[in-house]
Amino acid sequence: MPTLKFVSADEKVDFEDYVDLTDMDDIITFGCRSGSCGICAVRIVSGAENLSPRTSREDSLFELLGEDSPAMRLACQSRAYGDAVLDEVN
Protein backbone atom coordinates (compact mmCIF):
# COMPACT_ATOMS: atom_id res chain seq x y z
CA MET A 1 0.00 0.00 0.00
CA PRO A 2 1.50 3.40 -1.00
CA THR A 3 2.35 5.95 1.68
CA LEU A 4 2.40 9.73 1.53
CA LYS A 5 4.68 11.26 4.18
CA PHE A 6 4.67 14.90 5.29
CA VAL A 7 7.99 15.95 6.84
CA SER A 8 6.99 19.19 8.59
CA ALA A 9 3.79 17.69 10.03
CA ASP A 10 5.46 14.38 10.95
CA GLU A 11 2.43 12.60 9.45
CA LYS A 12 1.96 9.74 7.02
CA VAL A 13 -1.09 8.61 5.10
CA ASP A 14 -1.56 5.18 3.54
CA PHE A 15 -3.83 4.98 0.51
CA GLU A 16 -4.96 2.68 -2.29
CA ASP A 17 -4.72 3.56 -6.00
CA TYR A 18 -4.32 7.36 -5.60
CA VAL A 19 -5.04 10.30 -3.31
CA ASP A 20 -5.85 13.90 -4.17
CA LEU A 21 -3.68 16.11 -1.99
CA THR A 22 -6.71 18.35 -1.41
CA ASP A 23 -7.97 15.50 0.78
CA MET A 24 -5.05 16.26 3.13
CA ASP A 25 -6.60 19.50 4.43
CA ASP A 26 -5.96 18.41 8.02
CA ILE A 27 -2.22 18.37 7.22
CA ILE A 28 -1.72 20.96 4.43
CA THR A 29 -2.89 24.59 4.56
CA PHE A 30 -5.06 25.48 1.57
CA GLY A 31 -6.29 28.82 0.27
CA CYS A 32 -7.96 29.21 -3.12
CA ARG A 33 -7.69 25.52 -4.16
CA SER A 34 -7.48 26.63 -7.79
CA GLY A 35 -3.73 27.07 -8.24
CA SER A 36 -3.79 30.86 -7.95
CA CYS A 37 -2.48 31.73 -4.48
CA GLY A 38 0.41 29.36 -3.65
CA ILE A 39 -0.57 28.84 -0.01
CA CYS A 40 -0.53 25.06 -0.46
CA ALA A 41 2.99 24.95 -1.92
CA VAL A 42 4.90 21.80 -1.03
CA ARG A 43 8.43 20.64 -1.83
CA ILE A 44 8.89 17.09 -3.09
CA VAL A 45 11.57 15.40 -0.99
CA SER A 46 11.24 12.09 -2.82
CA GLY A 47 8.80 10.24 -5.06
CA ALA A 48 8.24 12.90 -7.73
CA GLU A 49 7.68 10.10 -10.24
CA ASN A 50 4.63 9.03 -8.21
CA LEU A 51 2.85 12.38 -8.45
CA SER A 52 0.66 13.69 -11.25
CA PRO A 53 2.43 15.92 -13.77
CA ARG A 54 2.85 19.59 -12.92
CA THR A 55 -0.04 21.66 -14.34
CA SER A 56 0.10 24.83 -16.40
CA ARG A 57 -1.39 26.71 -13.42
CA GLU A 58 1.55 25.60 -11.30
CA ASP A 59 4.03 26.57 -14.02
CA SER A 60 2.45 30.03 -14.34
CA LEU A 61 2.34 30.73 -10.61
CA PHE A 62 5.87 29.51 -9.92
CA GLU A 63 7.19 31.52 -12.88
CA LEU A 64 5.46 34.63 -11.48
CA LEU A 65 7.02 33.94 -8.07
CA GLY A 66 10.46 33.34 -9.57
CA GLU A 67 10.51 29.74 -8.30
CA ASP A 68 12.19 27.45 -10.80
CA SER A 69 12.69 24.27 -8.78
CA PRO A 70 10.89 21.27 -10.30
CA ALA A 71 10.52 19.96 -6.73
CA MET A 72 7.94 22.66 -5.97
CA ARG A 73 4.29 21.72 -6.36
CA LEU A 74 0.89 23.10 -5.44
CA ALA A 75 -0.94 20.50 -3.37
CA CYS A 76 -4.29 21.65 -4.78
CA GLN A 77 -3.13 20.66 -8.26
CA SER A 78 -1.50 17.34 -7.29
CA ARG A 79 -2.45 13.70 -6.96
CA ALA A 80 -0.24 10.92 -5.57
CA TYR A 81 -0.21 7.47 -7.17
CA GLY A 82 2.60 5.92 -5.11
CA ASP A 83 5.05 6.54 -2.30
CA ALA A 84 6.13 10.16 -1.88
CA VAL A 85 7.61 12.43 0.79
CA LEU A 86 6.53 16.08 0.87
CA ASP A 87 7.45 19.09 2.98
CA GLU A 88 5.01 21.99 3.34
CA VAL A 89 6.66 25.28 2.39
CA ASN A 90 4.39 27.82 4.12
LUMLOZA-742886 format. One record per residue: x, y, z of N, C-alpha, C, O in turn. Coordinates in nm, 4 decimals, padded with zeros to 6 digits. Layout:
+----------+----------+----------+----------+----------+----------+----------+----------+----------+----------+----------+----------+
|     n_px |     n_py |     n_pz |    ca_px |    ca_py |    ca_pz |     c_px |     c_py |     c_pz |     o_px |     o_py |     o_pz |
+----------+----------+----------+----------+----------+----------+----------+----------+----------+----------+----------+----------+
|        X |        Y |        Z |        X |        Y |        Z |        X |        Y |        Z |        X |        Y |        Z |
...
+----------+----------+----------+----------+----------+----------+----------+----------+----------+----------+----------+----------+
//
This chain:
+----------+----------+----------+----------+----------+----------+----------+----------+----------+----------+----------+----------+
|     n_px |     n_py |     n_pz |    ca_px |    ca_py |    ca_pz |     c_px |     c_py |     c_pz |     o_px |     o_py |     o_pz |
+----------+----------+----------+----------+----------+----------+----------+----------+----------+----------+----------+----------+
|  00.0844 | -00.1171 |  00.0000 |  00.0000 |  00.0000 |  00.0000 |  00.0899 |  00.1246 |  00.0000 |  00.1790 |  00.1359 |  00.0841 |
|  00.0674 |  00.2179 | -00.0931 |  00.1498 |  00.3396 | -00.0997 |  00.1318 |  00.4288 |  00.0235 |  00.0274 |  00.4277 |  00.0886 |
|  00.2359 |  00.5051 |  00.0530 |  00.2350 |  00.5954 |  00.1675 |  00.2773 |  00.7342 |  00.1239 |  00.3724 |  00.7504 |  00.0474 |
|  00.2064 |  00.8336 |  00.1730 |  00.2396 |  00.9734 |  00.1526 |  00.2863 |  01.0264 |  00.2870 |  00.2109 |  01.0247 |  00.3843 |
|  00.4120 |  01.0742 |  00.2930 |  00.4676 |  01.1261 |  00.4184 |  00.4828 |  01.2768 |  00.4088 |  00.5188 |  01.3303 |  00.3040 |
|  00.4551 |  01.3447 |  00.5194 |  00.4674 |  01.4895 |  00.5293 |  00.5714 |  01.5209 |  00.6363 |  00.5472 |  01.4993 |  00.7551 |
|  00.6861 |  01.5716 |  00.5946 |  00.7994 |  01.5946 |  00.6842 |  00.7644 |  01.6928 |  00.7954 |  00.7770 |  01.6597 |  00.9133 |
|  00.7206 |  01.8135 |  00.7590 |  00.6991 |  01.9187 |  00.8591 |  00.5871 |  01.8848 |  00.9564 |  00.5896 |  01.9310 |  01.0705 |
|  00.4896 |  01.8061 |  00.9150 |  00.3790 |  01.7694 |  01.0026 |  00.4053 |  01.6369 |  01.0745 |  00.3279 |  01.5973 |  01.1617 |
|  00.5138 |  01.5687 |  01.0386 |  00.5461 |  01.4381 |  01.0945 |  00.4241 |  01.3446 |  01.0876 |  00.3873 |  01.2794 |  01.1853 |
|  00.3633 |  01.3409 |  00.9683 |  00.2433 |  01.2598 |  00.9448 |  00.2671 |  01.1691 |  00.8254 |  00.3497 |  01.1988 |  00.7391 |
|  00.1946 |  01.0589 |  00.8210 |  00.1960 |  00.9743 |  00.7023 |  00.0552 |  00.9232 |  00.6790 | -00.0218 |  00.9007 |  00.7723 |
|  00.0238 |  00.9055 |  00.5508 | -00.1087 |  00.8614 |  00.5096 | -00.0924 |  00.7448 |  00.4128 | -00.0250 |  00.7574 |  00.3106 |
| -00.1534 |  00.6327 |  00.4446 | -00.1561 |  00.5184 |  00.3542 | -00.2802 |  00.5303 |  00.2667 | -00.3847 |  00.5766 |  00.3125 |
| -00.2688 |  00.4886 |  00.1415 | -00.3832 |  00.4980 |  00.0515 | -00.3772 |  00.3868 | -00.0522 | -00.2732 |  00.3238 | -00.0715 |
| -00.4892 |  00.3636 | -00.1182 | -00.4961 |  00.2681 | -00.2286 | -00.5121 |  00.3461 | -00.3575 | -00.5745 |  00.4522 | -00.3570 |
| -00.4590 |  00.2983 | -00.4654 | -00.4724 |  00.3559 | -00.6000 | -00.4141 |  00.4956 | -00.6110 | -00.3078 |  00.5122 | -00.6709 |
| -00.4804 |  00.5981 | -00.5548 | -00.4319 |  00.7360 | -00.5603 | -00.4981 |  00.8177 | -00.4498 | -00.5957 |  00.7745 | -00.3883 |
| -00.4431 |  00.9360 | -00.4260 | -00.5036 |  01.0297 | -00.3311 | -00.4852 |  01.1717 | -00.3849 | -00.3754 |  01.2104 | -00.4248 |
| -00.5934 |  01.2477 | -00.3854 | -00.5846 |  01.3902 | -00.4172 | -00.5290 |  01.4610 | -00.2951 | -00.5777 |  01.4404 | -00.1839 |
| -00.4277 |  01.5439 | -00.3144 | -00.3685 |  01.6108 | -00.1994 | -00.4649 |  01.7084 | -00.1336 | -00.4443 |  01.7462 | -00.0182 |
| -00.5696 |  01.7502 | -00.2040 | -00.6708 |  01.8355 | -00.1408 | -00.7436 |  01.7610 | -00.0292 | -00.8054 |  01.8237 |  00.0568 |
| -00.7370 |  01.6286 | -00.0298 | -00.7966 |  01.5504 |  00.0781 | -00.7131 |  01.5564 |  00.2057 | -00.7557 |  01.5066 |  00.3099 |
| -00.5955 |  01.6165 |  00.1983 | -00.5055 |  01.6257 |  00.3128 | -00.5197 |  01.7601 |  00.3852 | -00.4220 |  01.8122 |  00.4388 |
| -00.6416 |  01.8163 |  00.3868 | -00.6600 |  01.9501 |  00.4435 | -00.6430 |  01.9554 |  00.5953 | -00.6432 |  02.0641 |  00.6532 |
| -00.6284 |  01.8406 |  00.6603 | -00.5956 |  01.8410 |  00.8024 | -00.4438 |  01.8462 |  00.8234 | -00.3970 |  01.8612 |  00.9362 |
| -00.3675 |  01.8337 |  00.7146 | -00.2215 |  01.8365 |  00.7216 | -00.1647 |  01.9572 |  00.6461 | -00.0707 |  02.0213 |  00.6933 |
| -00.2212 |  01.9882 |  00.5294 | -00.1720 |  02.0959 |  00.4428 | -00.2658 |  02.2155 |  00.4524 | -00.3877 |  02.1987 |  00.4563 |
| -00.2097 |  02.3362 |  00.4562 | -00.2890 |  02.4588 |  00.4559 | -00.3274 |  02.4928 |  00.3126 | -00.2415 |  02.5014 |  00.2249 |
| -00.4558 |  02.5121 |  00.2897 | -00.5057 |  02.5476 |  00.1573 | -00.5675 |  02.6863 |  00.1600 | -00.6160 |  02.7327 |  00.2632 |
| -00.5649 |  02.7518 |  00.0437 | -00.6293 |  02.8816 |  00.0271 | -00.7348 |  02.8707 | -00.0809 | -00.8457 |  02.8238 | -00.0553 |
| -00.7011 |  02.9137 | -00.2015 | -00.7963 |  02.9212 | -00.3124 | -00.8364 |  02.7857 | -00.3693 | -00.9471 |  02.7711 | -00.4211 |
| -00.7489 |  02.6870 | -00.3604 | -00.7694 |  02.5522 | -00.4161 | -00.7802 |  02.5505 | -00.5686 | -00.8260 |  02.4518 | -00.6263 |
| -00.7388 |  02.6580 | -00.6335 | -00.7478 |  02.6633 | -00.7794 | -00.6126 |  02.6867 | -00.8457 | -00.6055 |  02.7036 | -00.9674 |
| -00.5060 |  02.6878 | -00.7674 | -00.3726 |  02.7070 | -00.8240 | -00.3357 |  02.8521 | -00.8452 | -00.2467 |  02.8824 | -00.9246 |
| -00.4032 |  02.9430 | -00.7749 | -00.3786 |  03.0855 | -00.7945 | -00.3005 |  03.1530 | -00.6825 | -00.2360 |  03.2552 | -00.7060 |
| -00.3047 |  03.0984 | -00.5615 | -00.2482 |  03.1728 | -00.4481 | -00.1135 |  03.1206 | -00.3980 | -00.0330 |  03.1995 | -00.3484 |
| -00.0866 |  02.9926 | -00.4089 |  00.0407 |  02.9364 | -00.3650 |  00.0482 |  02.8992 | -00.2184 |  00.1534 |  02.8548 | -00.1724 |
| -00.0595 |  02.9156 | -00.1435 | -00.0568 |  02.8844 | -00.0007 | -00.0269 |  02.7362 |  00.0239 |  00.0355 |  02.7017 |  00.1242 |
| -00.0701 |  02.6502 | -00.0654 | -00.0530 |  02.5062 | -00.0458 |  00.0761 |  02.4522 | -00.1089 |  00.0863 |  02.3328 | -00.1370 |
|  00.1722 |  02.5385 | -00.1305 |  00.2985 |  02.4950 | -00.1918 |  00.3682 |  02.3908 | -00.1045 |  00.3797 |  02.4063 |  00.0171 |
|  00.4139 |  02.2849 | -00.1698 |  00.4904 |  02.1798 | -00.1032 |  00.6169 |  02.1530 | -00.1846 |  00.6214 |  02.1773 | -00.3052 |
|  00.7187 |  02.1029 | -00.1165 |  00.8427 |  02.0637 | -00.1829 |  00.8481 |  01.9117 | -00.1828 |  00.8275 |  01.8480 | -00.0795 |
|  00.8757 |  01.8545 | -00.2983 |  00.8892 |  01.7091 | -00.3089 |  01.0275 |  01.6711 | -00.2579 |  01.1287 |  01.7147 | -00.3127 |
|  01.0314 |  01.5905 | -00.1537 |  01.1569 |  01.5403 | -00.0990 |  01.1976 |  01.4144 | -00.1750 |  01.3146 |  01.3961 | -00.2086 |
|  01.1003 |  01.3284 | -00.2015 |  01.1237 |  01.2089 | -00.2824 |  00.9908 |  01.1602 | -00.3384 |  00.8842 |  01.1917 | -00.2856 |
|  00.9992 |  01.0830 | -00.4461 |  00.8800 |  01.0242 | -00.5056 |  00.8119 |  01.1091 | -00.6108 |  00.6936 |  01.0891 | -00.6380 |
|  00.8831 |  01.2032 | -00.6708 |  00.8236 |  01.2896 | -00.7734 |  00.7603 |  01.2087 | -00.8856 |  00.6592 |  01.2492 | -00.9430 |
|  00.8201 |  01.0948 | -00.9165 |  00.7680 |  01.0103 | -01.0237 |  00.6315 |  00.9508 | -00.9903 |  00.5632 |  00.8991 | -01.0787 |
|  00.5915 |  00.9576 | -00.8643 |  00.4629 |  00.9032 | -00.8206 |  00.3545 |  01.0096 | -00.8059 |  00.2457 |  00.9812 | -00.7557 |
|  00.3836 |  01.1310 | -00.8491 |  00.2846 |  01.2383 | -00.8451 |  00.2368 |  01.2695 | -00.9861 |  00.3064 |  01.2430 | -01.0842 |
|  00.1178 |  01.3259 | -00.9946 |  00.0660 |  01.3690 | -01.1246 |  00.1594 |  01.4741 | -01.1831 |  00.2329 |  01.5397 | -01.1094 |
|  00.1571 |  01.4906 | -01.3153 |  00.2434 |  01.5922 | -01.3775 |  00.2069 |  01.7332 | -01.3312 |  00.0917 |  01.7617 | -01.2986 |
|  00.3064 |  01.8193 | -01.3292 |  00.2849 |  01.9592 | -01.2924 |  00.1906 |  02.0243 | -01.3939 |  00.2041 |  02.0021 | -01.5143 |
|  00.0958 |  02.1040 | -01.3459 | -00.0040 |  02.1656 | -01.4336 |  00.0444 |  02.3013 | -01.4858 |  00.1412 |  02.3578 | -01.4349 |
| -00.0235 |  02.3515 | -01.5864 |  00.0104 |  02.4835 | -01.6403 | -00.0161 |  02.5927 | -01.5371 |  00.0520 |  02.6953 | -01.5375 |
| -00.1133 |  02.5725 | -01.4491 | -00.1392 |  02.6707 | -01.3419 | -00.0190 |  02.6777 | -01.2469 |  00.0215 |  02.7858 | -01.2041 |
|  00.0363 |  02.5623 | -01.2153 |  00.1553 |  02.5596 | -01.1300 |  00.2718 |  02.6291 | -01.2000 |  00.3402 |  02.7123 | -01.1403 |
|  00.2939 |  02.5949 | -01.3258 |  00.4029 |  02.6568 | -01.4018 |  00.3890 |  02.8088 | -01.4026 |  00.4869 |  02.8802 | -01.3812 |
|  00.2684 |  02.8583 | -01.4272 |  00.2447 |  03.0033 | -01.4339 |  00.2695 |  03.0702 | -01.3002 |  00.3358 |  03.1737 | -01.2940 |
|  00.2170 |  03.0123 | -01.1930 |  00.2340 |  03.0734 | -01.0610 |  00.3796 |  03.0721 | -01.0177 |  00.4307 |  03.1733 | -00.9697 |
|  00.4476 |  02.9583 | -01.0340 |  00.5872 |  02.9508 | -00.9919 |  00.6767 |  03.0418 | -01.0769 |  00.7750 |  03.0962 | -01.0267 |
|  00.6435 |  03.0583 | -01.2037 |  00.7186 |  03.1524 | -01.2875 |  00.6995 |  03.2951 | -01.2362 |  00.7957 |  03.3715 | -01.2275 |
|  00.5765 |  03.3306 | -01.2025 |  00.5456 |  03.4630 | -01.1483 |  00.6210 |  03.4879 | -01.0172 |  00.6662 |  03.5993 | -00.9909 |
|  00.6338 |  03.3835 | -00.9360 |  00.7020 |  03.3939 | -00.8065 |  00.8536 |  03.3814 | -00.8179 |  00.9251 |  03.4001 | -00.7195 |
|  00.9026 |  03.3498 | -00.9372 |  01.0460 |  03.3337 | -00.9565 |  01.0992 |  03.2034 | -00.8997 |  01.2185 |  03.1923 | -00.8714 |
|  01.0138 |  03.1062 | -00.8828 |  01.0514 |  02.9743 | -00.8296 |  01.0711 |  02.8792 | -00.9467 |  00.9766 |  02.8495 | -01.0198 |
|  01.1942 |  02.8314 | -00.9644 |  01.2195 |  02.7452 | -01.0804 |  01.2528 |  02.6004 | -01.0441 |  01.2908 |  02.5223 | -01.1313 |
|  01.2394 |  02.5645 | -00.9186 |  01.2692 |  02.4269 | -00.8777 |  01.1574 |  02.3327 | -00.9206 |  01.0409 |  02.3574 | -00.8894 |
|  01.1909 |  02.2254 | -00.9913 |  01.0886 |  02.1270 | -01.0298 |  01.0336 |  02.0499 | -00.9093 |  00.9331 |  01.9798 | -00.9212 |
|  01.0991 |  02.0628 | -00.7938 |  01.0521 |  01.9957 | -00.6733 |  00.9346 |  02.0689 | -00.6078 |  00.8714 |  02.0155 | -00.5167 |
|  00.9056 |  02.1896 | -00.6533 |  00.7943 |  02.2656 | -00.5969 |  00.6641 |  02.2274 | -00.6647 |  00.6570 |  02.2170 | -00.7872 |
|  00.5615 |  02.2067 | -00.5840 |  00.4286 |  02.1725 | -00.6358 |  00.3232 |  02.2466 | -00.5559 |  00.3479 |  02.2899 | -00.4434 |
|  00.2063 |  02.2606 | -00.6147 |  00.0886 |  02.3095 | -00.5436 |  00.0062 |  02.1859 | -00.5084 | -00.0324 |  02.1086 | -00.5961 |
| -00.0199 |  02.1686 | -00.3799 | -00.0945 |  02.0501 | -00.3369 | -00.2335 |  02.0455 | -00.3997 | -00.2853 |  01.9375 | -00.4281 |
| -00.2941 |  02.1624 | -00.4214 | -00.4292 |  02.1651 | -00.4779 | -00.4333 |  02.1175 | -00.6222 | -00.5412 |  02.0895 | -00.6745 |
| -00.3195 |  02.1078 | -00.6868 | -00.3130 |  02.0655 | -00.8260 | -00.2508 |  01.9264 | -00.8397 | -00.2229 |  01.8819 | -00.9510 |
| -00.2289 |  01.8577 | -00.7271 | -00.1505 |  01.7339 | -00.7287 | -00.2279 |  01.6128 | -00.6791 | -00.3174 |  01.6222 | -00.5951 |
| -00.1896 |  01.5002 | -00.7343 | -00.2451 |  01.3705 | -00.6958 | -00.1272 |  01.2747 | -00.6820 | -00.0357 |  01.2761 | -00.7644 |
| -00.1291 |  01.1914 | -00.5780 | -00.0237 |  01.0922 | -00.5574 | -00.0742 |  00.9547 | -00.5991 | -00.1868 |  00.9160 | -00.5680 |
|  00.0121 |  00.8813 | -00.6706 | -00.0208 |  00.7469 | -00.7175 |  00.0690 |  00.6403 | -00.6538 |  00.0498 |  00.5208 | -00.6763 |
|  00.1662 |  00.6839 | -00.5752 |  00.2595 |  00.5921 | -00.5110 |  00.3311 |  00.6631 | -00.3983 |  00.2962 |  00.7757 | -00.3632 |
|  00.4305 |  00.5985 | -00.3417 |  00.5053 |  00.6542 | -00.2298 |  00.5659 |  00.7892 | -00.2638 |  00.6241 |  00.8068 | -00.3708 |
|  00.5521 |  00.8848 | -00.1721 |  00.6132 |  01.0163 | -00.1880 |  00.6339 |  01.0788 | -00.0511 |  00.5619 |  01.0490 |  00.0442 |
|  00.7340 |  01.1662 | -00.0433 |  00.7606 |  01.2427 |  00.0788 |  00.7542 |  01.3893 |  00.0407 |  00.8211 |  01.4327 | -00.0531 |
|  00.6734 |  01.4662 |  00.1139 |  00.6525 |  01.6081 |  00.0868 |  00.6827 |  01.6908 |  00.2104 |  00.6722 |  01.6422 |  00.3230 |
|  00.7202 |  01.8153 |  00.1887 |  00.7448 |  01.9090 |  00.2976 |  00.6683 |  02.0373 |  00.2661 |  00.6904 |  02.0990 |  00.1619 |
|  00.5786 |  02.0772 |  00.3558 |  00.5007 |  02.1986 |  00.3342 |  00.5931 |  02.3202 |  00.3408 |  00.6774 |  02.3290 |  00.4300 |
|  00.5780 |  02.4123 |  00.2486 |  00.6662 |  02.5279 |  00.2394 |  00.6199 |  02.6410 |  00.3290 |  00.7025 |  02.7045 |  00.3944 |
|  00.4916 |  02.6677 |  00.3341 |  00.4390 |  02.7819 |  00.4120 |  00.4216 |  02.7488 |  00.5568 |  00.3786 |  02.8337 |  00.6348 |
+----------+----------+----------+----------+----------+----------+----------+----------+----------+----------+----------+----------+
//
